[in-house]
Amino acid sequence: MNQTLKLQSIDFAYDQHTVLNGISLTVNRGEIACLLGPSGCGKSTLLRLIAGFEQPTAGLIEINNQCVANAKQNTPPQQRQVGMLFQDLALFPHLTVAQNIAFGLQNQTQNQQNQRVNDLLLLCRLEAFKQRYPHQLSGGQCQRVALARAMAPKPQLILLDEPFSSVETGLQSELVHEVKTMLQTDDSTVLWVTHSLEEAFAVADQIGVILDGQLLQWASPTDLYKNPAHPDVVCFLNHANLITGKFRDDGRLKTPIGLFQLSNSDDFTVGQEAQVAIQKTQLTINLSSANNAVIAACVYQGGYYVITSILDDGSQVKHHSDVSLTPGMAICIQSNTEKFHTGFATTINMAN
């Protein structure tokens, strides 16, 4: 596949404060890629570098195989063929829906402008609102107008910065599906910034997890979920437990909830401590076995309960239950499979 975006060893600093450190990734033509991370991790700053609003301290940015930025050069934003949808949408209040969409098409003939605007009005289901102004639209309609405006010039790359941050929760899942369909129908290449796990997994072909200015993993949603490459990725995804144990002479990891055979056990020595990530759904309660944990909390999540338990070694795990359990109750927690979330162990130092 043709690479639309390539970042190579991108660093960025403000007044000697490092914001981004060694970011490398590629986005292929037609892909929707997501940058996932908490507030302040550097993901929006990375978008600003790609758009041309900031210049990298080190590294290389290529768009469509052309260098647009490094430490010595910075191609102006208007010359990069990049469209951007900002968090606040930035619609022009004095322009109609159709005029907002047409704003970036001034270099085209009137017939070309009209055709592209009409195509996007149809794609984004805005035909009935083309003569309305932004203040006459709902939040979801404004979102679609802003997206259509970014798509209108058919840029090489579209950047979306937290596109649903101002939309009420009930509308978000519906809009995510709609926007993904619009982008795919128009064959757009997209880099999408979000802090929402659900949003990223719903739309992305590739997901990058950024924490403290570092890209910890760049992978497909399936690979990210099944094979997180770093303990911090596991913790951020918040759907697995890090269980500590020691390796035995038979190569298995002994933990408070049992013995586990791992794919990289040869990398460890007998007696060495390590951690393995195990999904919440892979833990079960066995009331007929010797107890190894005490329930600390039980929270109803609609259809199931999330149980927080304290293991005999003092560590905390979360798991699911179909029934409510009483805090203080002694139980036995076991894993119902030997196929773990990561499939490999990580050292204690790496986890810390």
N, C-alpha and C positions, 0 to 999 in steps of 0.2 A: 504493500500500500504506500501511496505517496505521503510523505510527511508534510503537514501544513505548519506545525509548530515544533521547534526544537529548542530546548533550553539546555545549556551545557555549563555546569559548575557555576551557577549564578550566585554571587554574593552581593549583599546590599547593606550599607551601614549609614546611620545618621550620627554625625559627630562622634565617631568611634564606637557607637553602640550598634552591635551586629543585629540586624533584623532578619536577614536571610543568609543561609550558609550552605553553599555547595549544592544548589538545587539543579537537578538534571532530569529531564523528562521529554517525551515526544508525544504529539497528538497527530494521528493520521487523518487524512481527508475523510470527511463524513462522520467522524467519531464525535460523541459527546463525552467529554472527560470532566471529572469533578475534582476539585481541591477541597478536601474535608478537614476541618480543624476548628478548635475553639476560638473565641474572640482573642485578638492580640497575637495569634500565632504567626502572622506574616502573609496569609493567603491573599488578602486584598492588596497588600503592597506588591505582591508578585504580579497581580493583574495590572497594576499601574505601570510596572516596568514593561510588561508586554505591550501595553497600549501606547507607551512612549511618554507618559507623564513624569516618569522618573528614569534615571540612568543607572545601570548596575555598576557596583564598585569593581566587580570582576566577573568574568564569564562571558558567554555569547548567547544572543537571542537571534534565531532565524525564523522567518516567516516565509513559507513557500520557497525554501532553499536560498533565501536571500538574507544576508546579515543585516539586521536592523538596529542592533545595539551591542556594544561592548563597553569596556572602560574608557575608550577613546572616541567613540562615535555614538550618536543617538539620533536615528531618523525621526523626524517630526511625526506626531500622531496621524496627521492628515495624509501622510504618504505611506502609511503601513497597510492600508486596506483591511482595517480592523473595525468592527462595530462593537459598541459597548452599551450594556443596559445597566444603569446605576441603581443603587439601592432606593433612591428617592424618585426614580423614573425620569425626572427632569423633562416632563412634557411641556411644550410651549402653551401657556394658558390662553393666548390670544389667537391660536390657530385651531382649526377644526381637526377632527380625526384624520381626514384625508390629507390635509395640509401638513400635519405632523409627520405622517408616513412619507410624504413626498419630499420632506425637507432635505434629505441627502441625495436627491436625484436631479439637482439643478443642471448638471452637465448633459442630461439626456434631453431628447426632443419631447415636446408636449405629449405626443402620441405614446412614446415609450414610457413617460412618467405615468400617464393615465392607465396604461396596461398593467404596469407593475403594481400600482396602488390598488387597482381593482382586483388583481390576483391575490394580493395580501389581505384585502378586506374580506374576500371570500374564504381564504385559508384560515384567517383568524376569527371568522364569524362576526365581522364588524360592519357588514354591508348596511344594516339598518341604522348605523350610528355615524356614518361618514361625515355628516354635516353638523354633528354635535361637537361641543367643546369639552375639554377634560373635566371641568367642574360638573358637567351633566352626566358623567359616567360613574359606574360602580368601580370599586377597587380592582376587581378582576378584569373589567373592560379596559381600564387604564393600563393594566399590566400587559394586555395583549396589544394595545396600541404602541406601547414602548418597545415591545419585542418586534412588532412589524416594522417600526421605524429603523431599528438596528439591522433587520434583515434586508430592508429595501434595496440598498446598493449592491447586494450580493457580495459582501466582504469575504476575504479569504478566511477570516476567523471572527467568531462572535464571542465576546467576553460577557459573562453574566455575574454580577456581584451581588450575592444574596438576593436573588430576584423576588423572593416571597417573604422577606423579612417584615414587610408592612401589611401583609395580608392575614386576615384572621385565620385561626387554625382550621376551622371547618372548611374553608375554601382551598387550602393549600394542596391537599391530595388531588382534588379535581383539577386544579390549575397545573400541577406538575405533569399530569398525564396529557393535558391539552397542549402544553408548551412543548413537551417532548415530541408529540405527533407533528406539530407545526414545523419544528426544526428538522425532523427527519424527512418530512414531505418536501421541504425546500432544499434538502441535501446540504444542510449547514454543518460546518465544523465548529465545535463549541468547547470553550473552557468555562466551567460553571463553578463558582465558589459558593460553598454552603457550610453551615455548622450542623445541618440536620442529617443524621444517619439515614433516615427513611427516604429523604429527598435524593441523596446521593445514590443509594442502592436502587431506587426506582428509575433513574434516568441514565445512569452512566455506563459507558463501555469500558472505561478505565477510571479508577479512583486513586487519588494520591492523598495520603494522610500526612498533614503537616503539624508538627508540634515544636514550639520554641524555635521557629525559623528553619527547621530541618525537615526534609522530605523523608519520612521513615519507611514508606512503602508506596510503590506505584504498581497497581495490579488490577486485574478484572475484579468485579464485585464478588464473584464466586471464589476466586483465589484469595482475595483479601479476607473473606469470611472464614474459609476453611484453613488457610495457611498464613496467618498474620506473621510478619517477619520480625517483629520486635515486641517485647512485653508491653511497651507503652501503647502500641497499636491495640493490643488485646484490651488494655484498661480503657482506652478511649472508646472502643467499640462497645464496651460495657455489656457484652453478652457471654463472657467467659470468666472463669476463676483461675487465678494463678495458684497452683498447689505446690508446696515445697516438699522435697524429699531427698533421700540419699541413695546413690547407686550401690547395688549389691554386687557380689562377685559373679552372679549369673547374668549381669547386664541389665537387670530390671531396676526401676526406680521405686523405692519403698516410700510410701506417703501415708498420712493418717487415714486415707480412705482406700488403701489397697496397693497392690503391686502392678506396675505398668511397664510394658515393653515398648520402647520408643525407637523411632527410625534412626536416630543419631546417637544411640547409646555407646557406640564405639569411640565417640569423642570425649568420653568421661572416664574417670578412674574410680575404682572401688572406694566408697566412702565420700565421694565428692557430692556436695549439695547442688541441687538444680531445681528449676521450676518448670512446670508444664501447665499449659492452658487447657481447661476442660469446660465445655459448654454447660450452661445452667441446665439445659434439657437433657444432658447426659448423666446427671446425678439423680439417683433414686433413693428413697427411704425404705429401709428394711427393718421393720419393728421386731422381727424374730431373731436378729443377730445381736452380737455384743455392741453396746452403745459406743460411739466415738465422737459424738457431738451433742450440743445443747442448742435448742432453738432460741434465738435472741429476738426475732421479730417476724411478724407475719402480716403481709400487706396484700389486700385484694386488688387485682388489676383488671377485673372484668373478664370472667371466664376461667381465671386461674389465680393462684396465690403465689407471690414471690416470698420465699422463706429465706431469712438470714440466719445462719447457724455458725456457732463457734466450735471449731474442731478441738480435739484433745491437745494439740500443740499450740493452741491460742489463736490460730489463724481463722479468718472469716471467709465463708463461702456463701454464695447465693444460689438457690435452686428453685424449681417450680413444684407446685403441689396442686392437685385437683380439689383438695379439702383444706379447711382452715386448721391450723395447728397452734397449740398454746405455747407462748413464750415460757421458757424454763423446762420444757419437756425434753427428756433425754432420748436421742434417736441414734440409729446407725445409718450413715450416709455411704453409699456405694456408687461406683460408676457402672452404668449399664452397657458399656462397650469399651473395647480397647482401641477404638479409632478416635483419637482425641482431636481437639480443635486445631492445634498446631501440628500434631504429629511428630514433634521433636521437643527436646528440652532446651532450656536456656540457663545460663549460669546465674547465680545470685547477683554477682556484680553487674551483669548486664541489665537485670531487672531494676536495680537500684539506680 
